[in-house]
Amino acid sequence: MSSITPELYDLIVKLVDDRVKGINVEREVLDKLVIKVDQLVEAQKRTEERLKLESQCRTEKRLEQPAETQEKT
């Protein structure tokens, strides 16, 4: 069985180290992206709730208008 040269060994170690560093960076980016997506989901929920409340308020006002008109007549 043949062995590899120290230079080849060093090159292999460097290549593997570089790949591992790249994977760690990609993982950090992915983790940040997950956090941002979670924040967007929460913001979307708040927006939908606010729009729902605003819509309910507008509906209530529209329902009150005919009743107010009838009271005046």
Legacy VTK file of the C-alpha trace (Angstrom):
# vtk DataFile Version 3.0
C-alpha trace
ASCII
DATASET POLYDATA
POINTS 73 float
0.000 0.000 0.000
1.455 3.359 -0.963
1.369 6.394 1.279
0.803 9.971 0.278
3.438 12.632 0.394
3.393 15.294 3.130
2.681 17.924 0.471
-0.322 16.008 -0.818
-1.531 15.421 2.735
-1.268 19.163 3.499
-3.170 19.967 0.323
-5.953 17.534 1.194
-6.205 18.934 4.728
-6.388 22.489 3.360
-9.095 21.552 0.855
-11.168 19.824 3.528
-10.702 22.752 5.934
-11.793 25.200 3.236
-14.906 23.144 2.498
-15.808 22.900 6.187
-15.410 26.670 6.590
-17.633 27.177 3.566
-20.267 24.890 5.038
-20.134 26.764 8.352
-20.603 30.089 6.558
-23.528 28.667 4.587
-25.049 27.394 7.838
-24.710 30.834 9.442
-26.408 32.427 6.438
-29.158 29.818 6.573
-29.685 30.405 10.303
-30.001 34.166 9.703
-32.410 33.534 6.863
-34.581 31.327 9.070
-34.711 34.093 11.686
-35.725 36.656 9.059
-38.429 34.376 7.659
-39.802 33.871 11.183
-39.861 37.651 11.659
-41.680 38.082 8.359
-44.252 35.456 9.336
-44.925 37.287 12.606
-45.183 40.630 10.816
-47.601 39.097 8.314
-49.772 37.762 11.149
-49.872 41.208 12.775
-50.734 42.840 9.461
-53.530 40.374 8.780
-54.950 40.883 12.276
-54.826 44.672 11.897
-56.518 44.492 8.486
-59.190 42.210 9.911
-59.898 44.665 12.727
-59.996 47.612 10.334
-62.382 45.735 8.082
-64.642 44.924 11.023
-64.660 48.589 12.057
-65.610 49.710 8.554
-68.367 47.104 8.404
-69.744 48.211 11.769
-69.745 51.851 10.650
-71.607 50.955 7.453
-74.168 49.023 9.471
-74.621 51.932 11.870
-75.192 54.510 9.111
-78.595 53.196 7.960
-79.713 52.912 11.584
-78.721 56.537 12.236
-80.523 57.644 9.077
-83.685 55.837 10.148
-83.555 57.461 13.590
-83.423 60.909 11.984
-86.507 60.251 9.880
LINES 1 74
73 0 1 2 3 4 5 6 7 8 9 10 11 12 13 14 15 16 17 18 19 20 21 22 23 24 25 26 27 28 29 30 31 32 33 34 35 36 37 38 39 40 41 42 43 44 45 46 47 48 49 50 51 52 53 54 55 56 57 58 59 60 61 62 63 64 65 66 67 68 69 70 71 72
